[in-house]
């Protein structure tokens, strides 16, 4: 079976949090979302999207998990078709931005449709905290021996959910390191409730195998 090798890096955090994964080429983008969640340590508690620059059609492809967003987007497209805005107006500027983005349901789009021609793209998780990941499809492996995803290597512990984005994570790490900080005990207990734990390669691969086999 063929496989795709991806490098996923969480942006704007130090030290770096990254994972190198292998997945069967038969997966779709919702599957990739699920693999990223498990391999990094997120809990799939928030919305997400993939953003891919399609240079062939000069469009940004956004792949989302919720059907409601796709339905609303389709409704807006129908509205603009029936009510084209006046050229040069503010509404026309908004329309031009709108037509440059194609919104699709992640589970309806196979990885093979984009990752070979557009191997570098963005994965955004939790629009409130704004966790942006850089995703690079590094190579196609002709003889991937498994029919489920695996993490090949990785470093860094994923931030806890709802910590407040990169600035909140910086504060979290500072408080967790300082046992004299008045917030330390509370923060430590909160982190435990959030399931915060160090990255463990073998454990993550056990979870992936359980999910996919």
C-alpha angles and dihedrals in degrees: 000000000000121000140192120229113212133186112208118191125183107224128223098021131107131240091036120258112208142152132195109208140179122212134175112262089236094074125107128220094266087056089052089051089054092048092050090050093053097039095050098037104251118142102222091245098136144043122277143185141192117221118202127178107224103199092181092066097022090238139124111235113211117192116196137179101223121079092205092069091051091048092050091048091052090050091053090050090053090049093052091048091056095038110034111190123241113270113260094015126124089251089054090052089053090047092052090053090047096053092050090065124068114198117206137171109256095220090056095057123074118217089238091067093070119001097080096049094034105030096166120064144138132260116197121193127186106009090211097057090028103218105188119193128191111220122196124182097215101184148336112249112210097199108037102165100206133068093213135061124270137187108232096189141331147164138211134045118263116244116253117262117269094012091136105263125278094326091050091048091052090054091045092055092046093052094043091054094049111069089184093059110110090228095050099095094045092046092049092052092045091051090053091052089051091055092245110173140148120274111266114187098200093046092050091051090050089054092048093050091049091050097048108031 
